[in-house]
Amino acid sequence: MILIPFEMVSIRYKITLITITDLVNTVVIRYHLLFTASATMSLFDIIERLANLQLHTFTAVPAFRNLPPVQIRALYYLFRCNHYSNSPGAVTEYLGLTKGTVSQSLRKLEEQGFITRESDVKDKRKVKLYLSARTQEALEEAMRHEGIVQAERSLPDGGLDLEQQLKQILRIVQQNEGVRLFGVCQHCRFHQQKNGFPFCELTNEAIPPENTTLICREFEER
């Protein structure tokens, strides 16, 4: 029988113990990193979740409680767009849905009294969509309780940096998809001042001051 000195056994034991400890620590660290990576929400996940919460802001208002999302989105667009952009075609483009789906949704909204449909004053062949007074009031009520705006104000810079970053992502996606930008009127390259009043160089018309902060279908970046 060969006897191994105690000192050698002790050293081997310590080496084995250290090796096992390192292995366990390595596994734990790798598992933690893997778990953390899988548990982190992607930007797509975050935007999708915020969109759902934003939708809840509207469905919490009794007037919109039973409306499907596509109809709520159409109403919100009409709430935010200017007088150049409130046509059925503009709604279709903005929502990115089929003409049939949007037409059916707009018809139901009209039947329920949420919107009205009128011929364009300058071109009777064109149709303009308008929110009813009760719809306007209901949307204003929903926006008073809008959680995303309140959360944005709590950020260190009031959310300006985040807003610019998200806008940049939006523009990249829009350009890649080849769709209209639908930006705010006063930031458009066609928006100018004439005799101290807002003026659109594309249409050669004066712009009502209250419309300069609304979304325009004809928007182009400066």
C-alpha angles and dihedrals in degrees: 000000000000116000119213114210114249091237091060092048090050092050093047090048092051092047091049091046092050091047093051092045091052091048092051091048091049092051092047093049093047092047090049092051092047092048092046092050093049092044095051114099115235121229088255090055092048094049091046091051093047089050090055092049090047090053089053088058089066099038088054087068109086093226092061101034096108099037120111117240095255091059093047090050090051091051092048091051091052088048091056104035128092131235093275093056110045098099127116089247092054091050090051092050094046095050092043093223133127119283090240094053094049094043091053092047093049091048091053091047090052092048090052093049098248094120140016128217121219136171116255111260092224098039118027091195090068126076127218126199124216133186117240117241093254091050092051090051093047092051091049089051091051092050092052088064097039107140099197093060091049091049091048091056090055092062117103095253096031089262095291095131092047091047092053093048093049090046089053091052090048093052092049092051092046092051092047090050093045095232132139117276098226095201133170114285099233092056094052122110089233092057110101140153121251121181088344095306133102112268134183114221091194096060097022090231137125113253120224105245092233090059096058092083093050130095117267128202091211094054118141125178119250 
